Every structure is written in C-alpha cells, then in structure tokens.
Amino acid sequence: AGLHLREKAPELALDECRRVLEAQPSNVRAHLLKGDALISQGDIAGATASYQKVKELAPKHPLGYFRLGVIYRAQRKYPEALQELEEALKINPNLIDVLGEIVAVHLLQKQPDQAIERCRAQLRLAPQNPFIHNLLGSLYVGHKDKAKAEESFKRALELNPNFLPFYVNLANLYAADNSFDQALAQY
C-alpha cells in the first residue's frame, strides 16, 4: 500500500489496506496507510476515522495523533490540532515535525511568543536535539532577535556539524545583516 501511495495510486493502496484489514483488523500500519490514501483522495472524514482508529489501537503511537493534528490545523481547528500534536510530542519529545506543526499553529494564530516558548519548553525535555535549536533560531530571526538566533544556530551546529541547512541558516542570518565575511565563513 505504501508503494502504491508513493506511485500516486491511492485506489490500489486502499485495495491493499482493505485486504490486510479484513485479515488483520488491528493492523495499525494498514490503518495509517488507509488514512493517508483517503487524504490523497480528499476524504478527510474517512482519513480522520482511520487515524482515530490508530489512536484507539495504539495509544502510544505518535503518528495517529500527529496526522489528526495536521488535519485539524488544515481545518483551522487550532485547539484540537494543538491537543493532538501535544499528545504526539509527549510520546516522543524528539519528533521535530510535530514540534514544527505546533509552532505553525501558534504562528497561524499570530502567537509568535507562544511558539518561541513552546520550543524552549521542548529544549528542556530534549536539550541535545539540534533540530529544535535550529527551529528556535528561525523563530528568533522572525522575532528580529539576531543574538538569540545566532546562539541557537551555533548550538545546532555544535550538536550536528554535518547538517548543511544549519550552516545555511547561520550564513543567511549574517548575510541579512550585511555581515558577508561572517556569512562566507560559514561556507
């Protein structure tokens, strides 16, 4: 089913999911893939039901919560989105995509301070996660706090010096301030 989805054939994916779920109605992966296929067909209600089933079958699996949070964000049901996304992040505090969605919900509601505070709170739980430092740096850029942005990007680089986007973010920060020598030093 996953292969069919990658090949943009949701009907074939749904057929596979139905066959698997007939034999194994508690197959969490099949319910996730079914939800993904239904999303690609625009069946939001069906996808929501599939992801709810994932939560029911595997309450310690973050993907059901995450996918529901994304649906609710798209529907502008922000309190519901935050509730689902926060639950996913409780299960695994290192899921940067989930934190990114939480930040997006806050920014969509024009709450940049809450987005920054949410990243700081997550860093207290996962201080060695360079992607959280990078996300926080990006938020500081938007908040026009160059010193904190620089500090966050540098910390991300300390934790993972092999990830090129961290260098690009720091170089862009310097370039935006016409500090081209510093920007070039990052490359």
N, C-alpha and C positions, 0 to 999 in steps of 0.2 A: 504494500500500500504506500509506503514511504517513497519507493521508487516511482510509482505512478504519479504521486504528488509532485515530485521533482521534475517529472516529464510533462507536467501540466495536464494530467489526465485524471481529474477528480472523480469522475464516474467509475473508472476502473479501480481507483483507490477505495471508493465506497463499497464496490462489489467485494473486494478483498476483505474489508473490515467486517462486512455483514457475514461473510463465510466464517471468519475467525470468531466473531461474537456469537454465532449460532452454536459453535462447538465449545467456546470458552467465554461465557458471558461476563466473566470477571477480568478479562484481559485489559489491563489498564492502557497498555500501548495501543491496542486497537481502538479504544475509546478516544484517546488523544488524536490518533490519525483520522478517525472519523470526524471529530470536531474540526480538525484542520481542513479536511476535504469539504466539509459543509461550509466553512468560512469562505473557501475559494469559490464556492458556488453562490455565495451571498445569503446563505441560510443561517442567519445569526441566531435565530431561536433554536434551531437544531444543534448548532455548534455549542450554544450555551448549555443545552441539556447534556451534551456529551461531556463537556468539561465539568459540569456539576456531578455527573456520574463518576468521573475520575476522582473528584474530591471525596465522594462517598466511599469508593472502593479503596482509595489510597490517601487517607487524610495527611500522611506525612510526605507526600509527593508534591513538590512545589509547582509543577507545571500546570495542574488544573487551576490553581489559584491565579497563577501568572496569566494564563490565557484568558480567564474570566476578567481579570483586571484590565487587560488590553481591550477587550470588548467593551467593558463599561466606560473606559476612557474615551473610546471612539464614539460612544453614545452620549458622552458628556455627563455621565452619571458618576461624577467625581468622588462623592463619599463612598459609593460602592466599589469603585476602582481602587481607592486607597485601602479599603478594608481587605480586599482580596490580595493586593500586592504586598501589603504589610505582612499578611499571613505567610505568603511565599517566602518573604525575606526572613521571617522568624525561623522557618525550616532550614534555610541555608543563607547565612548572612553574607556570603561571598558572591551572590548572584548579581553581577553588575547590571545586567539587562533589566532586572526587576527594579533595582535602585534607580536606574535611568528612567523607567516608566513612572516611578513615584515622583521623581524630580520634574518630569514632564507634566504630570497632573498639577503640581504646585505652580509651575510656570504658566500653564494654561489658565489657571485661576489668578494670575498676576500676584503670586506669593513667592517672590524670589528669596526673601529672608527665610521662609519655611523650608525652601528647597536646600538652601545652604545649611541650615540647622539639621535637616534630615541627613545630609551627607556627613556632617560632623558626628552625629549620633552613630551612624554606621561605622565610622572610623574607630569609634571607641570599642566596637564589637569586633572589627576586623582591621586592626591598625597596619597590618602588613600587606594589605591589598592595594597594589599600585593603581588599579583602575578607579578605585574610589578617590584616591588623591588626585588623579587626573580629572575626574568628573568635577570634583570640588574646585580645582583650578579653573576649569572652564566657567563654572558659576561665578567665581571671583572676577574673571575677565568681564563677564556681563554686568557685574556689580561695580565695575571700574575700580577694583582694588588690586592694582598691579603687584604690590608687595606680597600679598597673600596668594595671588595666582602663581607668581614665580616660586614661592616657597612650596606650594602644592605640586607644581610640575616637576620641580627639582627632587622632591621626595619620591614622586612616581618613578623618576629616572634612577634614583638610588636603589629602589626596590626591584626595578626591572630595566636594566640599561640596554636590553636587546630589543625593545619595542619602539620602532621608529616613530609612530604617532606622538609619543611623549616628547621626543626631540622637536618634532614639527610644531607642537603646541607651544613649547617654550620659545622656539625661534620666532614664531608668529607674534608672541607676546612682545618680544624685543623689537621686532620689525614695526609693530603698530606704534611704538614709541620712538620710531626713527633711530633705534639703537642697533644699527645694521651690523656693526662689528660684533656685538654680542650675539645677534641673530646668526651671522655666518659662523661663529664659533660653535654653534650647536650642530652644524653640519660638518 
